[in-house]
Amino acid sequence: MRLDKFLKVSRLIKRRTVANSVTEMGRVFVNGNPAKPAKQLKAGDVIEIEYASGTEKIEVLNVPTGNVSVQEASTLYRVIT
């Protein structure tokens, strides 16, 4: 699954267009490297998102094949910091 879609489906970022622009600005890193919106994710990848208020580090636990419900969204990742 693409990085921008994962951020939207997991509800880490509200809209895919916002996720797309945040990654284009260089504020999202996957496994320590700057990532583009089309970066393909797999289980075990570590995503680091730089927000205005700080940085959040997330480990991808499960990559869904499509959209998921609100209740299932939090099972897709684990917050590291």
N, C-alpha and C positions, 0 to 999 in steps of 0.2 A: 504494500500500500504506500502511496505517496506520502511524504512528510506533511504537506499542507492539509491533506485529507485526514490523516491520523490526528493532527492537532484539533481539527474541527470535530471529528467523530468522538474523540475522547473528551471533548469539551474543555480542553486546556485553553483553547482560544475559541471565541464565540462563533466567528464566521470564517469561512475558507478564504475569502478575499483578504481579510485581516491577517490570517496566517501566512498567506502568500506574500503580502507586503512586509511583514516582520522578518521573514526568512530572506527576502531580497535585500533588506537593510543590513543583513549580517548579524542579527541578534539571536540566531538559533544555530546551535552546534550539535552535531551528531558524532559521538565518540571522539570529541575534542576537536573536530574539524568543522569549519563553517559549512553550512549545508544550504542547498538550493531547494525550492519547493518540490521539485520532482524527485528528490532523493528517495530511493526505495528503502523502507524500513523492514527489519526482521526482529524477532524476539531476541532480547538481550542487548539491543542497542541502547545507548545512554544519550538522552536528549537534554541539552542545557538551553534554557530560554532566559534571555536577559530582559526583564521587565524594568519599568522606570523605578519601581520600588525595591528591586533586588533581582537576584538570580535564583532560578528553580532548576534542580537537577532531577530528572525522571528516568527510570529504567522501563523499557517497553517489555511487558510480560506476555502480551498476546496481540497479534495483528489480525483484526477482523477482516472478513471478505467484503462486508458491506456496512450499512448503517447499523448502529446498536441502540438499545433503549437507554434512557437516562440512568437506570439502575445498574446496567451492565458497563457503562462508560468508565466507572472508577476501577473496574477489574482489569482494564487494559494496561495499566501502568502502576508503578510503585514510586512514590516520592522518596528520593535519596536525601536531598537537603532542601 
